[in-house]
Amino acid sequence: MPKKNKSAFNLTKTEYLRAIARETAKMSYPGGMSGRLLRNNKKNRAKDAIEEFFVSNFPIENLWDEKVKCRGYKKWHKQQVEALSGVIKKYKKNKRENTYFAISVKLVDTFMHQLMKYEEFRYLYKELHLPLDTQAFDNLVAKLEEIGEKPQMGELRKLVNRYKKKAFTINSDDYIEIQKGLLELVKIWNKGLSEFEIKARIELNCLLWAK
């Protein structure tokens, strides 16, 4: 009987997915979140706890096996944000205006965005929500001004202006309305604002985050 290879590359599916989750969680954690929004000292390592959530509690195998259907992504996404909020409650700094939801949804959305570099998860690409933070809101304000007054952008414009200076105070209802508005923005884009089309709202990220 041949000797089993004990090298680092002889991984089970579960081990491989845990490695993907850990790497993706590390890549997804915003540098400015520790200290500003979450406690991250020797006794309260928010970054480590969040990483462990994605490694041990996030249902990455269900995503890999395509058990999360596109039509059910909204409900699934809500469940993950609620689960991560339970971790965030232990580490959030005492700023009442910031919400567990806003911090958690930013982390989940960024994680899902980073996860798309693995082909097995890309079937959900068009369902992804755009990560929202202060920089995204500031740039979105500018972009909406550039395209001018459009009736279908009215609600998005109102909400973006409401949260542009306090991104991490957003509630779940307004968050969903903003994500819906971003889908409308994609439609406007594809009707002639550029010489090429974009496939999903996540592709707005390069315009709304990077400077």
SETI-16103 format. One line per field, with one value per residue (C-alpha): residue in three letters; chain; x, y, z. Coordinates in Angstrom, 2 decimals. Each point is the difference from the previous one (the first is absolute). Layout:
<sites>
residuo [Ala_...] $
cadena [A_...] $
east [X_...] $
north [Y_...] $
up [Z_...] $
</sites>
This chain:
<sites>
residuo [Met_Pro_Lys_Lys_Asn_Lys_Ser_Ala_Phe_Asn_Leu_Thr_Lys_Thr_Glu_Tyr_Leu_Arg_Ala_Ile_Ala_Arg_Glu_Thr_Ala_Lys_Met_Ser_Tyr_Pro_Gly_Gly_Met_Ser_Gly_Arg_Leu_Leu_Arg_Asn_Asn_Lys_Lys_Asn_Arg_Ala_Lys_Asp_Ala_Ile_Glu_Glu_Phe_Phe_Val_Ser_Asn_Phe_Pro_Ile_Glu_Asn_Leu_Trp_Asp_Glu_Lys_Val_Lys_Cys_Arg_Gly_Tyr_Lys_Lys_Trp_His_Lys_Gln_Gln_Val_Glu_Ala_Leu_Ser_Gly_Val_Ile_Lys_Lys_Tyr_Lys_Lys_Asn_Lys_Arg_Glu_Asn_Thr_Tyr_Phe_Ala_Ile_Ser_Val_Lys_Leu_Val_Asp_Thr_Phe_Met_His_Gln_Leu_Met_Lys_Tyr_Glu_Glu_Phe_Arg_Tyr_Leu_Tyr_Lys_Glu_Leu_His_Leu_Pro_Leu_Asp_Thr_Gln_Ala_Phe_Asp_Asn_Leu_Val_Ala_Lys_Leu_Glu_Glu_Ile_Gly_Glu_Lys_Pro_Gln_Met_Gly_Glu_Leu_Arg_Lys_Leu_Val_Asn_Arg_Tyr_Lys_Lys_Lys_Ala_Phe_Thr_Ile_Asn_Ser_Asp_Asp_Tyr_Ile_Glu_Ile_Gln_Lys_Gly_Leu_Leu_Glu_Leu_Val_Lys_Ile_Trp_Asn_Lys_Gly_Leu_Ser_Glu_Phe_Glu_Ile_Lys_Ala_Arg_Ile_Glu_Leu_Asn_Cys_Leu_Leu_Trp_Ala_Lys] $
cadena [A_A_A_A_A_A_A_A_A_A_A_A_A_A_A_A_A_A_A_A_A_A_A_A_A_A_A_A_A_A_A_A_A_A_A_A_A_A_A_A_A_A_A_A_A_A_A_A_A_A_A_A_A_A_A_A_A_A_A_A_A_A_A_A_A_A_A_A_A_A_A_A_A_A_A_A_A_A_A_A_A_A_A_A_A_A_A_A_A_A_A_A_A_A_A_A_A_A_A_A_A_A_A_A_A_A_A_A_A_A_A_A_A_A_A_A_A_A_A_A_A_A_A_A_A_A_A_A_A_A_A_A_A_A_A_A_A_A_A_A_A_A_A_A_A_A_A_A_A_A_A_A_A_A_A_A_A_A_A_A_A_A_A_A_A_A_A_A_A_A_A_A_A_A_A_A_A_A_A_A_A_A_A_A_A_A_A_A_A_A_A_A_A_A_A_A_A_A_A_A_A_A_A_A_A_A_A_A_A_A_A] $
east [0.00_1.51_0.95_-2.42_1.46_0.14_1.01_-1.72_-1.73_-1.75_-3.14_-3.53_-2.77_-0.86_3.61_0.29_-3.19_1.12_3.23_-2.00_-2.19_2.99_1.86_-3.12_-0.82_3.52_-0.31_-3.46_0.72_0.22_3.12_-1.85_-2.63_2.18_0.30_-2.63_-3.00_1.15_2.20_3.21_2.30_1.71_-3.11_-2.55_1.25_-2.99_1.94_0.84_-3.58_-1.40_2.52_-0.97_-3.67_0.62_2.18_-2.18_-3.55_-0.45_-1.67_2.64_-0.52_-3.62_1.17_2.56_-2.63_-2.40_-2.60_-0.59_-2.25_0.06_-3.68_0.67_3.13_-1.75_-1.31_3.30_1.94_-2.23_0.64_3.78_-0.11_-2.12_2.38_3.06_-1.79_0.09_3.80_0.11_-2.06_2.92_2.52_-1.79_1.21_-2.49_-1.21_-3.75_-0.57_1.89_-2.01_0.96_-1.78_2.01_3.35_-1.03_-1.47_3.13_2.13_-2.29_-0.25_3.76_0.59_-2.36_1.70_3.42_-1.38_-0.73_3.61_-0.85_-1.97_-2.25_-1.73_-0.49_-3.50_-1.09_1.90_-3.04_-1.71_2.78_-0.74_2.33_2.03_-0.96_2.26_0.69_2.20_-2.54_-2.75_2.10_0.86_-3.57_-1.22_2.39_-1.00_-3.71_0.65_1.88_-2.87_-2.51_-3.61_-1.62_-3.32_1.09_2.99_-2.06_-0.14_3.63_1.10_-1.95_1.43_3.55_-0.10_-1.42_2.88_2.94_1.57_-1.16_0.22_0.07_-3.31_-2.03_-2.92_-1.04_-3.02_1.94_2.86_-2.34_-1.45_3.50_0.92_-3.18_0.90_3.43_-1.64_-1.86_3.28_1.47_-2.93_0.61_3.68_-0.76_-2.41_2.76_2.13_3.02_1.19_-0.19_-2.47_0.50_-1.50_-0.66_-0.13_3.20_1.80_-0.81_2.49_2.97_-1.74_-1.38_2.88_3.36_1.28] $
north [0.00_3.34_2.40_2.89_3.34_2.27_3.13_3.36_-0.60_-3.18_1.70_-1.16_2.12_1.33_0.98_1.73_1.97_1.06_1.26_1.95_1.47_1.06_1.57_1.79_1.26_1.42_1.77_1.33_1.73_3.79_1.44_2.98_-2.07_-0.93_2.84_2.15_-2.34_-3.11_-0.76_-1.71_-0.07_-3.01_-1.10_0.86_-1.00_0.74_-0.81_-3.52_-0.65_1.08_-2.14_-2.98_0.63_-0.33_-3.07_-1.90_1.32_1.35_-2.63_0.09_-3.66_0.71_2.76_-2.31_-2.68_2.61_-0.73_3.75_0.81_3.40_0.56_-0.60_2.11_2.93_-2.19_-1.87_3.27_1.34_-3.13_0.37_3.68_-0.81_-2.80_2.24_2.74_-2.33_0.16_3.73_0.70_-1.19_2.32_3.13_3.23_2.00_2.29_-0.25_1.37_-2.89_-3.20_-3.64_-0.49_2.62_-1.40_-3.61_0.59_1.85_-2.99_-2.62_1.93_0.52_-3.69_-1.05_2.37_-1.45_-3.53_0.52_-0.66_-3.69_-1.24_-2.33_2.98_2.20_-1.25_2.53_2.90_1.88_-0.30_1.63_3.15_2.96_0.58_3.37_2.29_3.73_0.10_-1.89_2.38_3.10_-1.16_-1.10_3.51_1.36_-2.55_0.67_3.71_-0.74_-1.94_2.68_-0.24_-3.31_-1.01_-3.58_1.33_2.13_-2.45_-1.03_3.63_0.75_-2.97_0.55_3.59_-1.19_-2.40_1.63_1.20_-2.89_-3.15_-2.34_1.22_-1.50_-2.27_-3.14_1.52_2.94_-2.29_-2.15_3.08_1.22_-3.37_0.12_3.50_-1.19_-2.55_2.89_1.87_-2.98_0.16_3.71_-0.66_-2.70_2.25_2.23_1.57_-1.98_-1.82_-3.35_-1.77_-1.23_-3.26_0.64_2.73_-1.32_1.35_3.52_-0.57_1.22_3.35_0.43_-1.16_0.44_3.52] $
up [0.00_-1.06_2.76_0.31_-1.02_3.06_-1.90_0.37_-3.33_1.08_1.28_0.46_-1.50_3.46_0.68_-3.36_0.53_3.46_-1.58_-2.59_2.73_2.09_-2.89_-1.19_3.50_0.37_-3.34_0.86_3.30_-0.51_1.54_1.46_1.79_2.96_2.43_-1.67_0.13_1.83_2.97_-1.00_3.03_1.57_1.87_-2.67_-3.42_-2.21_-3.16_1.25_1.11_-3.36_-1.86_2.13_-0.75_-3.73_0.49_2.47_-0.31_-3.50_-2.29_-2.71_-0.94_-0.86_-2.32_-1.60_-0.58_-1.45_2.67_0.27_-2.95_-1.64_0.72_3.68_0.32_1.70_2.83_0.33_0.08_2.78_2.07_-0.28_0.96_3.05_1.02_-0.30_1.94_3.00_-0.15_-0.65_3.14_2.11_-1.63_-1.24_1.52_2.02_-2.76_0.16_-3.47_-1.64_-0.40_0.25_-3.30_-1.90_1.12_-0.61_-3.44_-1.13_1.06_-1.60_-3.28_-0.18_0.77_-2.79_-2.41_0.80_-0.30_-3.68_-0.94_0.45_-2.99_2.00_1.65_-3.07_-0.74_2.65_-1.56_-1.27_3.37_2.02_1.95_-0.25_3.20_1.49_1.99_0.25_-3.08_-2.10_1.11_-0.70_-3.49_-0.65_0.83_-2.62_-2.63_0.48_-0.47_-3.22_-1.58_0.95_1.08_-0.84_1.58_0.74_1.96_2.38_2.92_-0.42_-0.06_3.19_1.90_-1.18_1.21_3.34_0.65_-1.78_3.25_2.18_-2.08_2.99_1.39_-2.86_0.86_-1.87_-1.76_-1.42_-0.93_-2.11_-1.70_-0.86_-1.49_-2.10_-1.12_-1.05_-2.30_-1.63_-0.31_-1.86_-2.44_-0.60_-0.55_-2.54_-1.92_-1.22_2.70_-1.18_-3.10_1.78_2.26_3.52_1.23_3.68_2.63_1.57_-3.08_1.16_2.81_-2.04_-0.56_3.49_2.14_-1.74_-0.55] $
</sites>
